Amino acid sequence: MGILHQTLILLAAGIDIGKHGVSALSAAEWRKQSIYQVVTDRFARTDLSTTAHCNPADQVYCGGTWRGLISKLDYIQGMGFTSVWISPVVKQIDGNSKDGSSYHGYWAEDIWSLNSAFGTEQDLKDLSEALHSRGMYLMLDIVTNHMAYMGCRDYAGREATPSGMADHYLLISSMTSSQGLLSDRKLMTGSSLPDLRTGDESVRRIWNQWVAGIVSKYSVDGLRVDSAKHVETSFWPGFSAAAGVFLLGEVYHGDPSYVAPYQQYMDGVLDYPSYYWIRRAFQSPSNTMGELVAGLNTLRGAARDLSLYGSFLENHDIERFGFLTRDVALVKNAIAFTMLKDGIPIVYQGQEHLYSGDKIPNNREAIWLSGYRTDSELYTWIAKLNKIRSRVIAQDSRHLTYDSHVVYSDDHIIAMRKGHAGFQLISVFTNVGSSTSDTATLSSSATGLGANEALVDVMSCTAFTTDTNGGLVVTLANGLPRVLHRDIPTYRHDELDCYNEFGNK
């Protein structure tokens, strides 16, 4: 969306553009980022305890705060992440329901106030500043579709502003649609979250004012939009303009033809279609690569811009991959695939320690119980992947706009090539598991390389050379993937340089 278009929408919504600028980290710049997802209540306490009790099944607050998160940014940055996605920040309902407390942030009571369990306004400002001082970025999780189970203040048609009184905030006043805010699409029942009437202009005006204020006040760089598919698509242009920052929508659906059109209304979407294919392909040696290969080809034909899809293997709404398999070779393949394919890589806290919770609430474990180890096998694995991705982006600014392509596949191997000749990555993945090795024979058309060209697997510092035709035989020892980068004279990949550049150990 152009600056002029954004400005006109802001003016039409009555938003003071003198106080809310429309320039921010562009979508093109977001392509370069790598995101670490934090459940604020479960990441770091202010006291930095690594022993504080937190049983996910209890579904209660465990004490994580923004101040604690600030103290542990070294841990996140050490894995190579450039952006942190945090839980919704607004005030939640108090007490417990049959589904526990609101520690996750998705049961808002007052959008004009912050969740005091996470900290103060100054704490959130300090978090934003701490990230920016490191050259990192802040992504807020937001919910525009619904409010909490209870609360119920009367809206009464009164105009709200970001600094308005508490009784002006956007809440439902009854369990019927009689007050005009509850959506006709879904009436609130005993176990449902009440939808807001997001098709109503007065509701849209409030949301636009709210998002303009919170982005400006806390110097927010991007927004992850919860439940995006449940909100009318006509809601998003005005909201996006008011926010003035990157929007990454949650469209929880596995069909590319369903997900792809949402990119007409927001910058990017979470790549749920690929998530399902990747999960099934790599969770067991008994599965094959056929569905993944076909799915990726279908998605490429449907998507507007895959480089702005959010690529993930885990999040707070789905079971951990470590619940599906404990084979570390399978896990490493799945993580590498999600981080190196088209899109913005997203890693969910605890993934780096092979956390194994199943569905909600068990997949929301406290990360402090890991001791924030930076020498764990998956922590260093993820750090290497982020480093090689950053390296190739720095070498060739066009890398992210090249679609990756499947250049080889069989029942248990898939090879992808991404980037411009000379700077490309050739990544070869397998699902045979740690007890088995496998081999892929890539033709010259698959490698895109000439005769006798040197490459290195940057994950293991193992050298490879193409044959006289430009083909390559790739061994996958112990079921581990290869990430092959060209060895060029200005960037030698002998053992010492490989260690120095990529931090391999």
MOKA-V854848 format. One record per pair of residues at least 4 apart in sequence whose C-alpha atoms are under 7 Angstrom apart, sorted by sequence separation. I is the first residue (numbers start at 1). GAP is how many residues later the second one is. D is the distance in whole Angstrom. If there is no record, write none. Layout:
# MOKA-V854848
<<I | GAP | D> <I | GAP | D>>
This chain:
# MOKA-V854848
<<1 | 4 | 7> <2 | 4 | 6> <3 | 4 | 6> <4 | 4 | 6> <5 | 4 | 6> <6 | 4 | 6> <7 | 4 | 6> <8 | 4 | 6> <9 | 4 | 6> <10 | 4 | 6> <11 | 4 | 6> <16 | 4 | 6> <17 | 4 | 6> <25 | 4 | 6> <26 | 4 | 6> <27 | 4 | 6> <39 | 4 | 6> <44 | 4 | 6> <45 | 4 | 6> <64 | 4 | 7> <65 | 4 | 6> <66 | 4 | 6> <67 | 4 | 7> <68 | 4 | 7> <69 | 4 | 6> <72 | 4 | 7> <73 | 4 | 6> <74 | 4 | 6> <75 | 4 | 7> <77 | 4 | 5> <96 | 4 | 5> <97 | 4 | 6> <102 | 4 | 7> <115 | 4 | 7> <116 | 4 | 6> <119 | 4 | 6> <120 | 4 | 6> <121 | 4 | 6> <122 | 4 | 6> <123 | 4 | 6> <124 | 4 | 6> <125 | 4 | 6> <126 | 4 | 6> <127 | 4 | 6> <128 | 4 | 6> <129 | 4 | 6> <130 | 4 | 7> <131 | 4 | 7> <132 | 4 | 5> <160 | 4 | 6> <164 | 4 | 6> <177 | 4 | 7> <183 | 4 | 7> <188 | 4 | 6> <200 | 4 | 6> <201 | 4 | 6> <202 | 4 | 6> <203 | 4 | 6> <204 | 4 | 6> <205 | 4 | 6> <206 | 4 | 6> <207 | 4 | 6> <208 | 4 | 6> <209 | 4 | 6> <210 | 4 | 6> <211 | 4 | 6> <212 | 4 | 6> <213 | 4 | 6> <214 | 4 | 6> <215 | 4 | 5> <216 | 4 | 7> <231 | 4 | 7> <235 | 4 | 7> <236 | 4 | 6> <237 | 4 | 6> <238 | 4 | 6> <239 | 4 | 6> <240 | 4 | 6> <255 | 4 | 6> <256 | 4 | 6> <262 | 4 | 7> <263 | 4 | 6> <271 | 4 | 6> <272 | 4 | 6> <273 | 4 | 7> <274 | 4 | 6> <275 | 4 | 6> <276 | 4 | 6> <277 | 4 | 6> <278 | 4 | 6> <279 | 4 | 6> <289 | 4 | 6> <290 | 4 | 6> <291 | 4 | 6> <292 | 4 | 6> <293 | 4 | 6> <294 | 4 | 6> <295 | 4 | 6> <296 | 4 | 6> <297 | 4 | 7> <298 | 4 | 6> <299 | 4 | 6> <314 | 4 | 6> <319 | 4 | 7> <321 | 4 | 6> <322 | 4 | 6> <327 | 4 | 6> <328 | 4 | 6> <329 | 4 | 6> <330 | 4 | 6> <331 | 4 | 6> <332 | 4 | 6> <333 | 4 | 6> <334 | 4 | 6> <335 | 4 | 6> <336 | 4 | 6> <337 | 4 | 6> <347 | 4 | 7> <350 | 4 | 7> <351 | 4 | 6> <358 | 4 | 6> <359 | 4 | 6> <368 | 4 | 6> <375 | 4 | 7> <376 | 4 | 6> <377 | 4 | 6> <378 | 4 | 6> <379 | 4 | 6> <380 | 4 | 6> <381 | 4 | 6> <382 | 4 | 6> <383 | 4 | 6> <384 | 4 | 6> <385 | 4 | 6> <386 | 4 | 6> <387 | 4 | 6> <388 | 4 | 6> <389 | 4 | 6> <390 | 4 | 6> <391 | 4 | 6> <392 | 4 | 6> <393 | 4 | 5> <398 | 4 | 7> <409 | 4 | 5> <410 | 4 | 7> <419 | 4 | 6> <420 | 4 | 5> <432 | 4 | 6> <442 | 4 | 6> <443 | 4 | 6> <444 | 4 | 6> <449 | 4 | 7> <457 | 4 | 5> <466 | 4 | 5> <467 | 4 | 5> <476 | 4 | 6> <487 | 4 | 7> <488 | 4 | 6> <493 | 4 | 5> <494 | 4 | 6> <495 | 4 | 6> <496 | 4 | 6> <497 | 4 | 6> <498 | 4 | 6> <499 | 4 | 5> <1 | 5 | 7> <10 | 5 | 5> <25 | 5 | 7> <38 | 5 | 6> <76 | 5 | 6> <77 | 5 | 7> <96 | 5 | 5> <102 | 5 | 6> <131 | 5 | 5> <132 | 5 | 6> <177 | 5 | 5> <182 | 5 | 7> <188 | 5 | 6> <198 | 5 | 6> <215 | 5 | 5> <263 | 5 | 6> <350 | 5 | 5> <357 | 5 | 5> <358 | 5 | 5> <374 | 5 | 6> <375 | 5 | 6> <409 | 5 | 4> <419 | 5 | 4> <442 | 5 | 6> <444 | 5 | 6> <456 | 5 | 6> <457 | 5 | 5> <466 | 5 | 5> <467 | 5 | 6> <476 | 5 | 6> <487 | 5 | 6> <492 | 5 | 6> <493 | 5 | 5> <499 | 5 | 5> <95 | 6 | 6> <131 | 6 | 6> <173 | 6 | 7> <176 | 6 | 7> <177 | 6 | 7> <188 | 6 | 5> <197 | 6 | 7> <198 | 6 | 6> <253 | 6 | 7> <263 | 6 | 7> <281 | 6 | 6> <314 | 6 | 6> <339 | 6 | 5> <357 | 6 | 4> <393 | 6 | 6> <408 | 6 | 6> <409 | 6 | 6> <418 | 6 | 5> <419 | 6 | 6> <456 | 6 | 5> <457 | 6 | 6> <466 | 6 | 5> <476 | 6 | 7> <487 | 6 | 6> <499 | 6 | 7> <10 | 7 | 7> <131 | 7 | 7> <177 | 7 | 7> <187 | 7 | 7> <281 | 7 | 6> <314 | 7 | 7> <338 | 7 | 7> <392 | 7 | 7> <408 | 7 | 5> <417 | 7 | 7> <418 | 7 | 5> <456 | 7 | 4> <465 | 7 | 7> <54 | 8 | 6> <160 | 8 | 5> <251 | 8 | 6> <281 | 8 | 6> <406 | 8 | 7> <407 | 8 | 6> <417 | 8 | 6> <418 | 8 | 7> <455 | 8 | 6> <456 | 8 | 6> <93 | 9 | 7> <160 | 9 | 7> <172 | 9 | 6> <186 | 9 | 6> <406 | 9 | 6> <407 | 9 | 6> <417 | 9 | 5> <455 | 9 | 5> <92 | 10 | 6> <128 | 10 | 6> <158 | 10 | 7> <172 | 10 | 7> <406 | 10 | 5> <407 | 10 | 7> <416 | 10 | 6> <417 | 10 | 6> <454 | 10 | 6> <455 | 10 | 6> <176 | 11 | 7> <281 | 11 | 7> <405 | 11 | 5> <406 | 11 | 7> <415 | 11 | 7> <416 | 11 | 5> <454 | 11 | 5> <176 | 12 | 7> <182 | 12 | 7> <183 | 12 | 5> <404 | 12 | 6> <405 | 12 | 5> <415 | 12 | 6> <416 | 12 | 6> <453 | 12 | 5> <454 | 12 | 7> <92 | 13 | 7> <155 | 13 | 6> <175 | 13 | 6> <182 | 13 | 6> <183 | 13 | 5> <404 | 13 | 5> <405 | 13 | 7> <415 | 13 | 4> <452 | 13 | 6> <453 | 13 | 5> <93 | 14 | 6> <153 | 14 | 7> <182 | 14 | 5> <183 | 14 | 4> <277 | 14 | 6> <278 | 14 | 6> <404 | 14 | 4> <414 | 14 | 6> <415 | 14 | 6> <452 | 14 | 5> <92 | 15 | 6> <93 | 15 | 6> <155 | 15 | 7> <181 | 15 | 6> <182 | 15 | 5> <277 | 15 | 5> <403 | 15 | 6> <414 | 15 | 5> <451 | 15 | 6> <452 | 15 | 5> <6 | 16 | 7> <89 | 16 | 7> <92 | 16 | 4> <93 | 16 | 5> <155 | 16 | 7> <181 | 16 | 5> <402 | 16 | 6> <413 | 16 | 6> <414 | 16 | 7> <451 | 16 | 6> <452 | 16 | 6> <87 | 17 | 7> <88 | 17 | 5> <91 | 17 | 6> <92 | 17 | 5> <154 | 17 | 7> <249 | 17 | 7> <256 | 17 | 6> <350 | 17 | 6> <402 | 17 | 6> <413 | 17 | 4> <451 | 17 | 4> <45 | 18 | 6> <46 | 18 | 7> <87 | 18 | 6> <88 | 18 | 7> <90 | 18 | 6> <91 | 18 | 6> <92 | 18 | 7> <153 | 18 | 6> <154 | 18 | 7> <248 | 18 | 7> <251 | 18 | 7> <254 | 18 | 5> <255 | 18 | 6> <349 | 18 | 7> <412 | 18 | 5> <413 | 18 | 7> <451 | 18 | 5> <452 | 18 | 7> <3 | 19 | 7> <45 | 19 | 4> <46 | 19 | 6> <91 | 19 | 5> <152 | 19 | 6> <153 | 19 | 6> <154 | 19 | 5> <247 | 19 | 6> <248 | 19 | 6> <249 | 19 | 6> <250 | 19 | 6> <251 | 19 | 7> <253 | 19 | 6> <254 | 19 | 4> <412 | 19 | 6> <450 | 19 | 7> <451 | 19 | 4> <41 | 20 | 6> <42 | 20 | 6> <44 | 20 | 5> <45 | 20 | 5> <48 | 20 | 6> <90 | 20 | 7> <91 | 20 | 6> <152 | 20 | 5> <153 | 20 | 5> <247 | 20 | 5> <248 | 20 | 5> <249 | 20 | 4> <250 | 20 | 5> <252 | 20 | 6> <253 | 20 | 7> <399 | 20 | 5> <412 | 20 | 6> <450 | 20 | 4> <41 | 21 | 6> <43 | 21 | 6> <44 | 21 | 6> <46 | 21 | 6> <90 | 21 | 5> <152 | 21 | 4> <228 | 21 | 6> <246 | 21 | 6> <247 | 21 | 6> <248 | 21 | 5> <249 | 21 | 6> <399 | 21 | 7> <449 | 21 | 5> <41 | 22 | 6> <42 | 22 | 5> <46 | 22 | 4> <91 | 22 | 5> <152 | 22 | 6> <225 | 22 | 7> <228 | 22 | 5> <229 | 22 | 5> <248 | 22 | 7> <254 | 22 | 7> <313 | 22 | 7> <41 | 23 | 4> <45 | 23 | 5> <90 | 23 | 6> <91 | 23 | 5> <92 | 23 | 6> <222 | 23 | 5> <223 | 23 | 6> <224 | 23 | 6> <225 | 23 | 6> <226 | 23 | 7> <227 | 23 | 6> <228 | 23 | 6> <353 | 23 | 7> <459 | 23 | 7> <40 | 24 | 6> <41 | 24 | 6> <44 | 24 | 5> <90 | 24 | 4> <91 | 24 | 4> <147 | 24 | 7> <221 | 24 | 6> <222 | 24 | 5> <223 | 24 | 5> <224 | 24 | 5> <225 | 24 | 5> <226 | 24 | 5> <227 | 24 | 7> <447 | 24 | 7> <459 | 24 | 6> <40 | 25 | 6> <44 | 25 | 5> <89 | 25 | 6> <90 | 25 | 5> <221 | 25 | 7> <222 | 25 | 6> <223 | 25 | 6> <224 | 25 | 6> <225 | 25 | 6> <313 | 25 | 7> <353 | 25 | 6> <444 | 25 | 6> <457 | 25 | 6> <458 | 25 | 6> <40 | 26 | 7> <43 | 26 | 7> <89 | 26 | 6> <312 | 26 | 6> <352 | 26 | 5> <353 | 26 | 7> <444 | 26 | 4> <457 | 26 | 5> <458 | 26 | 6> <311 | 27 | 6> <352 | 27 | 5> <396 | 27 | 7> <421 | 27 | 7> <444 | 27 | 4> <457 | 27 | 4> <458 | 27 | 7> <215 | 28 | 6> <237 | 28 | 6> <311 | 28 | 7> <443 | 28 | 4> <456 | 28 | 5> <457 | 28 | 7> <236 | 29 | 6> <442 | 29 | 6> <443 | 29 | 7> <455 | 29 | 6> <456 | 29 | 5> <212 | 30 | 5> <236 | 30 | 7> <442 | 30 | 5> <455 | 30 | 5> <456 | 30 | 7> <204 | 31 | 7> <208 | 31 | 5> <211 | 31 | 7> <212 | 31 | 5> <392 | 31 | 7> <441 | 31 | 6> <442 | 31 | 6> <455 | 31 | 4> <456 | 31 | 7> <211 | 32 | 5> <233 | 32 | 7> <311 | 32 | 6> <322 | 32 | 5> <441 | 32 | 4> <454 | 32 | 6> <455 | 32 | 5> <198 | 33 | 7> <199 | 33 | 7> <310 | 33 | 6> <311 | 33 | 6> <312 | 33 | 6> <314 | 33 | 7> <315 | 33 | 5> <322 | 33 | 6> <323 | 33 | 4> <440 | 33 | 6> <441 | 33 | 6> <454 | 33 | 5> <208 | 34 | 5> <309 | 34 | 5> <310 | 34 | 5> <311 | 34 | 5> <312 | 34 | 5> <314 | 34 | 6> <322 | 34 | 4> <323 | 34 | 6> <408 | 34 | 7> <439 | 34 | 7> <440 | 34 | 5> <461 | 34 | 6> <307 | 35 | 5> <308 | 35 | 5> <309 | 35 | 6> <310 | 35 | 6> <311 | 35 | 6> <312 | 35 | 6> <320 | 35 | 7> <321 | 35 | 7> <323 | 35 | 6> <439 | 35 | 6> <440 | 35 | 7> <199 | 36 | 7> <306 | 36 | 6> <307 | 36 | 4> <308 | 36 | 6> <310 | 36 | 6> <320 | 36 | 5> <439 | 36 | 4> <106 | 37 | 7> <198 | 37 | 7> <275 | 37 | 7> <306 | 37 | 6> <307 | 37 | 7> <320 | 37 | 6> <438 | 37 | 6> <439 | 37 | 6> <456 | 37 | 7> <461 | 37 | 6> <109 | 38 | 7> <271 | 38 | 6> <275 | 38 | 6> <319 | 38 | 6> <320 | 38 | 6> <408 | 38 | 7> <438 | 38 | 5> <108 | 39 | 5> <109 | 39 | 6> <270 | 39 | 6> <271 | 39 | 5> <319 | 39 | 4> <407 | 39 | 5> <437 | 39 | 5> <438 | 39 | 7> <60 | 40 | 6> <61 | 40 | 7> <107 | 40 | 6> <108 | 40 | 5> <268 | 40 | 5> <269 | 40 | 5> <270 | 40 | 4> <271 | 40 | 5> <319 | 40 | 4> <437 | 40 | 5> <458 | 40 | 7> <59 | 41 | 5> <60 | 41 | 5> <107 | 41 | 4> <263 | 41 | 7> <267 | 41 | 7> <268 | 41 | 5> <269 | 41 | 6> <270 | 41 | 7> <283 | 41 | 6> <318 | 41 | 6> <437 | 41 | 5> <438 | 41 | 7> <59 | 42 | 6> <61 | 42 | 5> <109 | 42 | 6> <260 | 42 | 6> <283 | 42 | 6> <317 | 42 | 7> <436 | 42 | 5> <437 | 42 | 5> <60 | 43 | 6> <256 | 43 | 5> <260 | 43 | 5> <317 | 43 | 6> <320 | 43 | 6> <435 | 43 | 6> <436 | 43 | 6> <149 | 44 | 5> <260 | 44 | 7> <319 | 44 | 6> <434 | 44 | 5> <435 | 44 | 7> <36 | 45 | 6> <148 | 45 | 6> <149 | 45 | 7> <257 | 45 | 6> <434 | 45 | 5> <459 | 45 | 7> <35 | 46 | 6> <38 | 46 | 7> <40 | 46 | 6> <147 | 46 | 6> <148 | 46 | 7> <160 | 46 | 6> <256 | 46 | 6> <433 | 46 | 5> <34 | 47 | 5> <35 | 47 | 6> <36 | 47 | 6> <37 | 47 | 6> <38 | 47 | 6> <39 | 47 | 6> <40 | 47 | 6> <146 | 47 | 6> <147 | 47 | 6> <162 | 47 | 6> <283 | 47 | 6> <316 | 47 | 6> <432 | 47 | 6> <34 | 48 | 5> <35 | 48 | 5> <36 | 48 | 5> <37 | 48 | 5> <38 | 48 | 5> <39 | 48 | 5> <146 | 48 | 5> <147 | 48 | 7> <161 | 48 | 6> <162 | 48 | 5> <282 | 48 | 6> <316 | 48 | 6> <431 | 48 | 7> <33 | 49 | 6> <34 | 49 | 6> <35 | 49 | 6> <36 | 49 | 6> <37 | 49 | 6> <38 | 49 | 7> <146 | 49 | 4> <336 | 49 | 7> <430 | 49 | 6> <33 | 50 | 7> <35 | 50 | 7> <112 | 50 | 6> <145 | 50 | 6> <146 | 50 | 5> <145 | 51 | 6> <162 | 51 | 6> <430 | 51 | 6> <66 | 52 | 6> <88 | 52 | 6> <282 | 52 | 6> <429 | 52 | 5> <65 | 53 | 4> <66 | 53 | 6> <83 | 53 | 5> <84 | 53 | 6> <85 | 53 | 6> <86 | 53 | 6> <87 | 53 | 7> <88 | 53 | 5> <428 | 53 | 6> <429 | 53 | 7> <64 | 54 | 7> <65 | 54 | 6> <82 | 54 | 5> <83 | 54 | 4> <84 | 54 | 5> <85 | 54 | 4> <86 | 54 | 5> <87 | 54 | 5> <88 | 54 | 5> <428 | 54 | 5> <82 | 55 | 6> <83 | 55 | 6> <84 | 55 | 6> <85 | 55 | 6> <86 | 55 | 6> <93 | 55 | 7> <427 | 55 | 6> <428 | 55 | 7> <67 | 56 | 6> <83 | 56 | 7> <85 | 56 | 7> <278 | 56 | 7> <427 | 56 | 4> <66 | 57 | 6> <70 | 57 | 6> <112 | 57 | 7> <426 | 57 | 6> <427 | 57 | 6> <66 | 58 | 6> <111 | 58 | 6> <425 | 58 | 7> <426 | 58 | 5> <110 | 59 | 6> <425 | 59 | 6> <426 | 59 | 7> <70 | 60 | 7> <425 | 60 | 5> <66 | 61 | 6> <342 | 61 | 6> <424 | 61 | 7> <41 | 62 | 6> <109 | 62 | 7> <342 | 62 | 6> <341 | 63 | 6> <423 | 63 | 7> <422 | 64 | 6> <39 | 65 | 7> <384 | 75 | 7> <139 | 81 | 6> <142 | 81 | 7> <138 | 82 | 6> <139 | 82 | 6> <140 | 82 | 6> <141 | 82 | 6> <142 | 82 | 6> <143 | 82 | 6> <145 | 82 | 6> <138 | 83 | 5> <139 | 83 | 4> <140 | 83 | 5> <141 | 83 | 5> <142 | 83 | 5> <143 | 83 | 5> <137 | 84 | 6> <138 | 84 | 6> <139 | 84 | 5> <140 | 84 | 6> <141 | 84 | 6> <142 | 84 | 6> <139 | 85 | 7> <141 | 85 | 7> <145 | 85 | 7> <145 | 86 | 6> <128 | 90 | 6> <128 | 91 | 7> <125 | 93 | 5> <307 | 93 | 6> <124 | 94 | 7> <307 | 94 | 7> <333 | 96 | 6> <333 | 97 | 7> <330 | 101 | 6> <330 | 103 | 6> <329 | 104 | 6> <329 | 105 | 5> <327 | 106 | 7> <327 | 107 | 7> <388 | 114 | 7> <387 | 115 | 6> <384 | 118 | 6> <384 | 119 | 7> <384 | 120 | 7> <289 | 121 | 7> <290 | 121 | 7> <289 | 122 | 5> <288 | 123 | 5> <289 | 123 | 6> <288 | 124 | 6> <289 | 124 | 7> <289 | 125 | 7> <285 | 146 | 5> <284 | 147 | 7> <285 | 147 | 5> <333 | 147 | 7> <285 | 148 | 6> <333 | 148 | 6> <282 | 149 | 5> <329 | 150 | 6> <329 | 151 | 5> <13 | 192 | 6> <20 | 192 | 6> <15 | 194 | 7> <20 | 196 | 6> <25 | 196 | 6> <24 | 197 | 7> <27 | 219 | 6> <24 | 220 | 7> <25 | 220 | 7> <26 | 220 | 7> <23 | 221 | 6> <24 | 221 | 6> <22 | 222 | 5> <9 | 229 | 6> <10 | 231 | 6> <9 | 232 | 6> <10 | 232 | 6> <6 | 235 | 5> <27 | 240 | 7> <31 | 276 | 6> <31 | 277 | 6> <79 | 300 | 7> <59 | 302 | 7> <79 | 303 | 6> <80 | 303 | 5> <57 | 304 | 6> <79 | 304 | 4> <56 | 305 | 6> <57 | 305 | 6> <56 | 306 | 5> <80 | 306 | 5> <80 | 307 | 6> <56 | 308 | 6> <37 | 309 | 7> <56 | 309 | 6> <34 | 310 | 6> <35 | 310 | 6> <36 | 310 | 6> <37 | 310 | 6> <38 | 310 | 7> <33 | 311 | 6> <34 | 311 | 5> <35 | 311 | 5> <36 | 311 | 5> <37 | 311 | 5> <38 | 311 | 6> <34 | 312 | 6> <35 | 312 | 6> <36 | 312 | 6> <37 | 312 | 6> <54 | 312 | 6> <31 | 313 | 6> <36 | 313 | 7> <50 | 318 | 5> <51 | 318 | 6> <50 | 319 | 5> <50 | 321 | 6> <42 | 323 | 7> <43 | 323 | 6> <42 | 324 | 4> <43 | 324 | 5> <44 | 324 | 6> <42 | 325 | 6> <43 | 325 | 6> <31 | 369 | 7>>
